[in-house]
Amino acid sequence: MVAVSGGGAAYGEDSGERTALTEAEFTAYVRERRASLYATAYHLTGDRFEAEDLLQSALFSTYRAWERISDKAAVGGYLRRTMTNLHISAWRRRKIDEYPTEELPESAGDTDAMRGTELRAVLWQALARLPEPQRTMLVLRYYEGRTDPEIAEILDISVGTVKSSIWRSLRRLREDEVLSFGRDEEESFGQLVA
């Protein structure tokens, strides 16, 4: 634990002389231990640039308290604790949009940006070739997420009719030459439904 005292100009020190001495001591300390301090910051953040920012913030905070730190041998612990606290504060402020999953997501470089757009366009063209009731049922099921009973109620038909019509519609889409792109049914249709 670092002992921080409230000393300063009350002891008759000249503030200009004290500031120069403080700055020299602090600079010497940082030069001597910068690799170790940077390593700690890097291990906390896992990113080179964030580690540099974190270390800079911790050094600034420590420099401001340098004169009040009476046990200079414990400054390393003080700096590491400061880095840890700053990192935790930044982590808590950050909005987390990522959640752990079983599978890794696709990286941006793994997919062709236009492929999804082309596939959607081809799919909508194939849907347009279906009879309107079948197209409506597929849109209600796969785009709006409706269940068979909900679709039956909306279209005022039986649940059995919904099930058989959706089955026939999907079979027609599987057999559609444009949607297959020269691949087998399972491979091409799996992409559309997934």
PARO-238360 format. One line per field, with one value per residue: residue in three letters; x, y, z of N, C-alpha, C in turn. Coordinates in steps of 0.02 Angstrom, whole numbers, padded with zeros to 5 digits. Atoms other than C-alpha are relative to their C-alpha. Example, Ala and Ser with C-alpha at 12.3 -4.5 7.8 and 13.67 -1.06 7.14 Angstrom:
<recs>
gumi	(Ala | Ser)
n.c1	(00045 | -00042)
n.c2	(-00059 | -00059)
n.c3	(00000 | -00003)
ca.c1	(00615 | 00684)
ca.c2	(-00225 | -00053)
ca.c3	(00390 | 00357)
c.c1	(00045 | -00039)
c.c2	(00060 | 00055)
c.c3	(00000 | 00037)
</recs>
This chain:
<recs>
gumi	(Met | Val | Ala | Val | Ser | Gly | Gly | Gly | Ala | Ala | Tyr | Gly | Glu | Asp | Ser | Gly | Glu | Arg | Thr | Ala | Leu | Thr | Glu | Ala | Glu | Phe | Thr | Ala | Tyr | Val | Arg | Glu | Arg | Arg | Ala | Ser | Leu | Tyr | Ala | Thr | Ala | Tyr | His | Leu | Thr | Gly | Asp | Arg | Phe | Glu | Ala | Glu | Asp | Leu | Leu | Gln | Ser | Ala | Leu | Phe | Ser | Thr | Tyr | Arg | Ala | Trp | Glu | Arg | Ile | Ser | Asp | Lys | Ala | Ala | Val | Gly | Gly | Tyr | Leu | Arg | Arg | Thr | Met | Thr | Asn | Leu | His | Ile | Ser | Ala | Trp | Arg | Arg | Arg | Lys | Ile | Asp | Glu | Tyr | Pro | Thr | Glu | Glu | Leu | Pro | Glu | Ser | Ala | Gly | Asp | Thr | Asp | Ala | Met | Arg | Gly | Thr | Glu | Leu | Arg | Ala | Val | Leu | Trp | Gln | Ala | Leu | Ala | Arg | Leu | Pro | Glu | Pro | Gln | Arg | Thr | Met | Leu | Val | Leu | Arg | Tyr | Tyr | Glu | Gly | Arg | Thr | Asp | Pro | Glu | Ile | Ala | Glu | Ile | Leu | Asp | Ile | Ser | Val | Gly | Thr | Val | Lys | Ser | Ser | Ile | Trp | Arg | Ser | Leu | Arg | Arg | Leu | Arg | Glu | Asp | Glu | Val | Leu | Ser | Phe | Gly | Arg | Asp | Glu | Glu | Glu | Ser | Phe | Gly | Gln | Leu | Val | Ala)
n.c1	(00042 | -00038 | 00022 | 00004 | 00002 | 00026 | -00055 | -00010 | -00029 | 00005 | -00063 | -00049 | -00034 | 00014 | 00041 | -00035 | -00053 | 00034 | 00029 | -00055 | -00023 | 00054 | 00001 | -00060 | 00010 | 00052 | -00027 | -00048 | 00039 | 00035 | -00050 | -00026 | 00051 | 00051 | 00016 | 00042 | 00065 | 00035 | 00021 | 00060 | 00055 | 00017 | 00035 | 00068 | 00042 | -00006 | -00008 | -00058 | 00019 | 00037 | -00049 | -00035 | 00046 | 00010 | -00061 | -00005 | 00048 | -00024 | -00059 | 00023 | 00030 | -00054 | -00042 | 00036 | -00003 | -00069 | -00025 | 00036 | -00019 | -00058 | -00039 | -00014 | -00011 | 00065 | 00031 | 00019 | 00066 | 00047 | 00013 | 00037 | 00068 | 00031 | 00015 | 00055 | 00061 | 00017 | 00023 | 00066 | 00047 | 00012 | 00037 | 00070 | 00032 | 00007 | 00060 | -00020 | 00043 | -00023 | 00018 | -00034 | 00041 | -00035 | -00034 | -00029 | 00036 | -00038 | -00034 | 00022 | -00037 | 00020 | 00059 | 00003 | 00052 | 00055 | 00031 | 00063 | 00047 | 00020 | 00040 | 00067 | 00035 | 00019 | 00052 | 00063 | 00023 | 00028 | 00063 | 00049 | 00024 | 00047 | 00068 | 00005 | 00013 | -00060 | -00049 | 00023 | -00014 | -00073 | -00021 | 00024 | -00038 | -00072 | -00020 | 00034 | -00007 | 00066 | 00010 | 00051 | 00067 | 00008 | 00008 | 00067 | 00049 | -00006 | 00025 | 00066 | -00003 | -00017 | -00071 | -00025 | -00012 | -00061 | -00058 | -00011 | -00018 | -00069 | -00042 | -00003 | -00037 | -00071 | -00022 | -00009 | -00061 | -00058 | -00008 | -00010 | -00067 | -00035 | -00023 | -00049 | -00067 | -00042 | -00016 | 00054 | 00058 | -00013 | -00048 | 00026 | 00059 | -00020 | -00021 | 00058 | 00041 | -00040)
n.c2	(-00059 | -00061 | -00052 | -00065 | -00051 | -00064 | -00048 | -00045 | -00066 | -00017 | 00017 | -00051 | 00015 | -00043 | 00041 | 00009 | 00049 | 00064 | 00023 | 00025 | 00061 | 00049 | 00019 | 00040 | 00066 | 00036 | 00018 | 00054 | 00060 | 00024 | 00026 | 00063 | 00053 | -00008 | 00063 | 00038 | -00033 | 00010 | 00070 | 00005 | -00032 | 00042 | 00059 | -00021 | -00020 | 00045 | -00040 | -00044 | -00070 | -00009 | 00005 | -00064 | -00050 | 00016 | -00016 | -00073 | -00024 | 00019 | -00041 | -00068 | 00002 | 00011 | -00060 | -00050 | 00020 | 00019 | -00033 | 00026 | 00069 | -00001 | 00061 | 00005 | 00070 | 00030 | -00035 | 00050 | 00026 | -00056 | -00008 | 00058 | -00006 | -00055 | 00027 | 00047 | -00038 | -00037 | 00049 | 00023 | -00055 | -00005 | 00059 | -00008 | -00053 | 00023 | 00038 | 00065 | 00024 | 00066 | 00051 | 00063 | 00050 | 00063 | -00004 | -00065 | -00032 | -00010 | -00065 | -00040 | 00020 | 00066 | -00002 | -00050 | -00048 | 00000 | 00066 | -00001 | -00042 | 00038 | 00057 | -00025 | -00019 | 00062 | 00031 | -00036 | 00017 | 00067 | -00006 | -00032 | 00051 | 00044 | -00027 | -00049 | 00029 | 00033 | -00053 | -00032 | 00045 | 00001 | -00064 | 00000 | 00049 | -00010 | -00070 | -00028 | 00047 | 00023 | 00072 | 00026 | -00022 | -00072 | -00009 | 00025 | -00049 | -00060 | 00013 | 00032 | 00068 | 00049 | 00008 | 00051 | -00033 | -00041 | 00046 | 00030 | -00053 | -00020 | 00055 | -00003 | -00061 | 00013 | 00047 | -00037 | -00041 | 00044 | 00022 | -00059 | 00000 | -00062 | 00001 | 00052 | -00025 | 00056 | 00042 | 00047 | -00029 | -00008 | -00054 | -00065 | -00019 | -00011 | -00070 | -00045 | 00006 | -00017)
n.c3	(00000 | 00005 | -00048 | 00033 | -00052 | 00023 | -00005 | 00056 | -00013 | -00071 | -00033 | 00017 | 00063 | 00056 | 00045 | 00064 | -00011 | -00014 | 00063 | 00041 | -00031 | 00010 | 00070 | 00013 | -00032 | 00036 | 00066 | -00011 | -00018 | 00059 | 00046 | -00026 | -00004 | 00052 | 00034 | -00045 | -00005 | 00064 | 00002 | -00042 | 00037 | 00058 | -00024 | -00021 | 00057 | 00057 | 00060 | -00006 | -00005 | -00063 | -00054 | -00004 | -00029 | -00070 | -00036 | -00002 | -00050 | -00066 | -00016 | -00015 | -00067 | -00049 | -00003 | -00040 | -00070 | -00015 | -00060 | -00058 | -00010 | -00044 | 00008 | 00072 | 00017 | 00014 | 00057 | 00050 | -00019 | 00008 | 00072 | 00025 | -00025 | 00038 | 00067 | -00007 | -00013 | 00061 | 00050 | -00021 | 00011 | 00072 | 00020 | -00023 | 00040 | 00068 | 00013 | 00027 | 00053 | 00017 | -00048 | 00017 | 00034 | 00013 | 00064 | 00017 | 00055 | 00061 | 00002 | 00056 | 00060 | 00021 | 00042 | 00053 | -00019 | 00049 | 00004 | -00037 | 00037 | 00059 | -00022 | -00017 | 00062 | 00035 | -00040 | 00010 | 00067 | -00004 | -00037 | 00045 | 00047 | -00035 | -00005 | -00054 | -00067 | -00025 | -00015 | -00061 | -00056 | -00012 | -00030 | -00069 | -00040 | -00006 | -00009 | -00058 | -00055 | -00023 | -00005 | 00046 | -00021 | 00012 | 00073 | 00017 | -00023 | 00041 | 00068 | -00007 | 00028 | -00052 | -00015 | 00046 | 00065 | -00008 | -00001 | 00066 | 00047 | -00014 | 00022 | 00073 | 00019 | -00012 | 00050 | 00063 | -00006 | 00004 | 00069 | 00042 | 00032 | -00014 | -00070 | -00014 | 00019 | 00019 | -00058 | -00014 | -00036 | -00072 | -00011 | 00021 | -00038 | -00069 | -00006 | 00003 | -00060 | -00058)
ca.c1	(00000 | 00065 | 00061 | 00005 | 00043 | -00026 | 00146 | 00208 | 00243 | 00195 | 00365 | 00454 | 00504 | 00515 | 00379 | 00485 | 00630 | 00511 | 00426 | 00594 | 00648 | 00479 | 00483 | 00661 | 00619 | 00461 | 00547 | 00687 | 00560 | 00462 | 00618 | 00678 | 00513 | 00424 | 00438 | 00363 | 00224 | 00183 | 00177 | 00051 | -00055 | -00047 | -00099 | -00248 | -00309 | -00243 | -00217 | -00059 | -00145 | -00265 | -00117 | -00025 | -00177 | -00205 | -00023 | -00024 | -00179 | -00106 | 00059 | -00032 | -00132 | 00024 | 00123 | -00012 | 00001 | 00192 | 00230 | 00100 | 00171 | 00286 | 00341 | 00422 | 00463 | 00276 | 00246 | 00243 | 00095 | 00012 | 00031 | -00030 | -00182 | -00216 | -00205 | -00321 | -00448 | -00442 | -00462 | -00610 | -00692 | -00670 | -00735 | -00891 | -00925 | -00909 | -01072 | -01056 | -01129 | -01038 | -01096 | -01006 | -01072 | -01027 | -00976 | -00863 | -00951 | -00900 | -00769 | -00801 | -00669 | -00748 | -00904 | -00932 | -01030 | -01134 | -01171 | -01305 | -01386 | -01385 | -01455 | -01597 | -01639 | -01641 | -01746 | -01875 | -01883 | -01912 | -02046 | -02130 | -02145 | -02246 | -02435 | -02488 | -02562 | -02402 | -02292 | -02397 | -02381 | -02191 | -02173 | -02283 | -02184 | -02004 | -02003 | -02131 | -02099 | -02283 | -02337 | -02448 | -02604 | -02573 | -02554 | -02713 | -02808 | -02742 | -02784 | -02944 | -02893 | -02858 | -02691 | -02672 | -02688 | -02553 | -02434 | -02460 | -02449 | -02287 | -02215 | -02259 | -02190 | -02024 | -02014 | -02039 | -01903 | -01784 | -01814 | -01794 | -01647 | -01603 | -01589 | -01478 | -01330 | -01267 | -01260 | -01359 | -01529 | -01471 | -01325 | -01415 | -01578 | -01491 | -01418 | -01588 | -01678 | -01533)
ca.c2	(00000 | 00172 | 00303 | 00470 | 00620 | 00795 | 00879 | 01016 | 01201 | 01205 | 01133 | 01286 | 01208 | 01318 | 01257 | 01286 | 01186 | 01050 | 01038 | 01016 | 00883 | 00795 | 00795 | 00727 | 00587 | 00541 | 00542 | 00432 | 00311 | 00298 | 00275 | 00135 | 00040 | 00086 | -00087 | -00172 | -00043 | -00056 | -00246 | -00231 | -00110 | -00224 | -00376 | -00279 | -00216 | -00341 | -00199 | -00098 | 00069 | 00047 | -00004 | 00155 | 00261 | 00169 | 00186 | 00371 | 00401 | 00305 | 00399 | 00565 | 00518 | 00457 | 00612 | 00722 | 00622 | 00601 | 00726 | 00647 | 00471 | 00448 | 00268 | 00277 | 00091 | 00054 | 00164 | 00011 | -00060 | 00110 | 00126 | -00050 | -00023 | 00143 | 00055 | -00082 | 00041 | 00148 | -00006 | -00069 | 00103 | 00111 | -00066 | -00025 | 00131 | 00038 | -00025 | -00209 | -00264 | -00430 | -00587 | -00755 | -00889 | -01068 | -01023 | -00886 | -00758 | -00735 | -00603 | -00462 | -00527 | -00701 | -00645 | -00552 | -00394 | -00406 | -00592 | -00563 | -00426 | -00534 | -00683 | -00578 | -00510 | -00685 | -00750 | -00612 | -00650 | -00834 | -00788 | -00679 | -00833 | -00926 | -00911 | -00766 | -00874 | -00978 | -00824 | -00744 | -00897 | -00903 | -00719 | -00736 | -00888 | -00840 | -00651 | -00612 | -00768 | -00820 | -00994 | -01108 | -01072 | -00884 | -00895 | -00999 | -00870 | -00723 | -00806 | -00887 | -01063 | -01225 | -01262 | -01417 | -01310 | -01193 | -01339 | -01422 | -01257 | -01207 | -01380 | -01366 | -01188 | -01240 | -01388 | -01271 | -01156 | -01303 | -01354 | -01176 | -01171 | -00990 | -01018 | -01172 | -01078 | -01246 | -01325 | -01470 | -01438 | -01461 | -01340 | -01201 | -01206 | -01218 | -01045 | -00970 | -01036 | -01008)
ca.c3	(00000 | -00044 | 00092 | 00023 | 00130 | 00119 | 00126 | 00013 | 00025 | 00209 | 00251 | 00181 | 00013 | -00139 | -00258 | -00415 | -00343 | -00281 | -00452 | -00542 | -00417 | -00428 | -00616 | -00619 | -00495 | -00588 | -00758 | -00691 | -00617 | -00779 | -00886 | -00774 | -00770 | -00931 | -01011 | -00859 | -00844 | -01029 | -01014 | -00873 | -00975 | -01127 | -01026 | -00958 | -01127 | -01254 | -01378 | -01410 | -01432 | -01287 | -01179 | -01224 | -01182 | -01019 | -00967 | -01012 | -00906 | -00759 | -00770 | -00774 | -00620 | -00530 | -00576 | -00500 | -00338 | -00342 | -00204 | -00090 | -00111 | 00038 | 00003 | -00169 | -00161 | -00175 | -00329 | -00444 | -00350 | -00349 | -00538 | -00571 | -00460 | -00549 | -00719 | -00660 | -00592 | -00750 | -00859 | -00759 | -00766 | -00955 | -00973 | -00873 | -00976 | -01139 | -01212 | -01247 | -01413 | -01418 | -01333 | -01323 | -01439 | -01482 | -01660 | -01724 | -01834 | -02014 | -02037 | -02158 | -02278 | -02287 | -02379 | -02539 | -02499 | -02659 | -02641 | -02509 | -02612 | -02769 | -02675 | -02603 | -02775 | -02851 | -02706 | -02726 | -02912 | -02873 | -02746 | -02878 | -02991 | -02857 | -02850 | -02738 | -02596 | -02584 | -02590 | -02454 | -02342 | -02364 | -02325 | -02170 | -02112 | -02150 | -02152 | -02019 | -01914 | -01903 | -01851 | -01956 | -01849 | -01862 | -02051 | -02062 | -01961 | -02063 | -02230 | -02164 | -02218 | -02124 | -02042 | -02151 | -02308 | -02241 | -02207 | -02375 | -02471 | -02384 | -02419 | -02604 | -02613 | -02537 | -02656 | -02804 | -02739 | -02717 | -02897 | -02963 | -03087 | -03051 | -02863 | -02878 | -02959 | -03024 | -02850 | -02782 | -02700 | -02521 | -02536 | -02631 | -02534 | -02365 | -02399 | -02434 | -02280 | -02159)
c.c1	(00044 | -00027 | 00003 | -00007 | -00025 | 00053 | 00006 | 00032 | -00003 | 00064 | 00056 | 00038 | -00020 | -00037 | 00034 | 00054 | -00030 | -00027 | 00055 | 00024 | -00052 | -00001 | 00059 | -00007 | -00051 | 00025 | 00049 | -00037 | -00032 | 00050 | 00025 | -00050 | -00050 | -00019 | -00048 | -00070 | -00040 | -00026 | -00063 | -00061 | -00023 | -00038 | -00071 | -00045 | 00002 | 00009 | 00056 | -00020 | -00039 | 00048 | 00039 | -00043 | -00010 | 00062 | 00009 | -00046 | 00023 | 00061 | -00020 | -00029 | 00053 | 00044 | -00033 | 00005 | 00072 | 00025 | -00033 | 00018 | 00063 | 00044 | 00011 | 00012 | -00066 | -00034 | -00022 | -00069 | -00054 | -00019 | -00041 | -00073 | -00037 | -00019 | -00060 | -00066 | -00023 | -00028 | -00070 | -00052 | -00017 | -00042 | -00073 | -00037 | -00016 | -00064 | 00021 | -00052 | 00019 | -00017 | 00034 | -00049 | 00042 | 00041 | 00027 | -00041 | 00044 | 00036 | -00020 | 00034 | -00022 | -00059 | 00005 | -00059 | -00060 | -00037 | -00067 | -00053 | -00025 | -00046 | -00070 | -00040 | -00025 | -00056 | -00066 | -00028 | -00032 | -00067 | -00054 | -00028 | -00049 | -00070 | -00006 | -00015 | 00062 | 00053 | -00018 | 00015 | 00075 | 00024 | -00023 | 00041 | 00072 | 00023 | -00033 | 00001 | -00066 | -00002 | -00054 | -00071 | -00012 | -00011 | -00070 | -00053 | 00001 | -00031 | -00068 | -00003 | 00020 | 00076 | 00031 | 00015 | 00063 | 00061 | 00014 | 00021 | 00072 | 00047 | 00008 | 00040 | 00075 | 00028 | 00011 | 00063 | 00063 | 00014 | 00014 | 00072 | 00041 | 00029 | 00056 | 00071 | 00047 | 00020 | -00057 | -00053 | 00016 | 00044 | -00030 | -00059 | 00017 | 00021 | -00059 | -00040 | 00038 | 00005)
c.c2	(00062 | 00051 | 00066 | 00052 | 00065 | 00054 | 00046 | 00063 | 00019 | -00014 | 00048 | -00014 | 00052 | -00042 | -00011 | -00053 | -00069 | -00029 | -00030 | -00067 | -00056 | -00025 | -00045 | -00070 | -00042 | -00024 | -00058 | -00065 | -00030 | -00030 | -00069 | -00057 | 00001 | -00065 | -00043 | 00030 | -00009 | -00072 | -00010 | 00030 | -00042 | -00062 | 00017 | 00010 | -00049 | 00037 | 00051 | 00073 | 00015 | -00003 | 00065 | 00054 | -00012 | 00018 | 00076 | 00030 | -00016 | 00041 | 00071 | 00003 | -00007 | 00062 | 00054 | -00016 | -00012 | 00030 | -00028 | -00073 | -00002 | -00062 | -00012 | -00072 | -00034 | 00032 | -00049 | -00028 | 00053 | 00009 | -00058 | 00002 | 00055 | -00024 | -00047 | 00037 | 00039 | -00047 | -00025 | 00055 | 00007 | -00059 | 00006 | 00052 | -00023 | -00040 | -00065 | -00023 | -00071 | -00048 | -00065 | -00049 | -00063 | 00004 | 00069 | 00031 | 00004 | 00066 | 00036 | -00021 | -00067 | 00001 | 00056 | 00046 | -00002 | -00066 | -00001 | 00039 | -00037 | -00057 | 00023 | 00018 | -00062 | -00035 | 00035 | -00013 | -00070 | 00000 | 00030 | -00050 | -00049 | 00031 | 00045 | -00031 | -00034 | 00051 | 00034 | -00043 | -00003 | 00064 | 00004 | -00046 | 00022 | 00072 | 00032 | -00047 | -00026 | -00076 | -00022 | 00020 | 00075 | 00014 | -00022 | 00050 | 00063 | -00011 | -00034 | -00066 | -00048 | -00005 | -00052 | 00030 | 00042 | -00045 | -00028 | 00052 | 00022 | -00055 | 00002 | 00061 | -00010 | -00050 | 00035 | 00043 | -00043 | -00021 | 00058 | 00003 | 00062 | 00000 | -00049 | 00022 | -00058 | -00045 | -00050 | 00034 | 00017 | 00061 | 00068 | 00022 | 00012 | 00072 | 00047 | -00001 | 00021 | 00073)
c.c3	(00000 | 00049 | -00035 | 00055 | -00029 | -00001 | -00059 | 00022 | 00073 | 00038 | -00021 | -00064 | -00052 | -00052 | -00067 | 00006 | 00010 | -00065 | -00044 | 00028 | -00010 | -00071 | -00017 | 00030 | -00039 | -00068 | 00007 | 00015 | -00062 | -00050 | 00021 | -00006 | -00057 | -00034 | 00043 | 00006 | -00064 | -00005 | 00041 | -00036 | -00059 | 00022 | 00023 | -00061 | -00058 | -00066 | 00010 | 00012 | 00064 | 00059 | 00008 | 00031 | 00075 | 00041 | 00007 | 00053 | 00071 | 00020 | 00017 | 00071 | 00054 | 00007 | 00043 | 00075 | 00024 | 00066 | 00063 | 00016 | 00042 | -00008 | -00074 | -00022 | -00021 | -00061 | -00054 | 00013 | -00009 | -00073 | -00028 | 00023 | -00037 | -00070 | 00002 | 00011 | -00062 | -00053 | 00017 | -00011 | -00074 | -00024 | 00020 | -00041 | -00071 | -00008 | -00034 | -00050 | -00021 | 00056 | -00020 | -00032 | -00010 | -00064 | -00012 | -00057 | -00062 | 00004 | -00064 | -00065 | -00027 | -00048 | -00051 | 00016 | -00048 | -00001 | 00036 | -00036 | -00062 | 00019 | 00019 | -00063 | -00037 | 00039 | -00009 | -00069 | 00000 | 00037 | -00044 | -00050 | 00033 | -00003 | 00062 | 00068 | 00029 | 00019 | 00066 | 00061 | 00016 | 00033 | 00072 | 00044 | 00011 | 00009 | 00061 | 00060 | 00028 | 00003 | -00049 | 00022 | -00012 | -00074 | -00021 | 00020 | -00044 | -00069 | -00001 | -00038 | 00056 | 00009 | -00047 | -00069 | 00003 | -00004 | -00069 | -00052 | 00010 | -00024 | -00075 | -00024 | 00009 | -00050 | -00067 | 00002 | -00004 | -00072 | -00048 | -00026 | 00018 | 00071 | 00013 | -00017 | -00017 | 00058 | 00011 | 00043 | 00072 | 00013 | -00016 | 00043 | 00073 | 00011 | 00004 | 00065 | 00062 | 00010)
</recs>
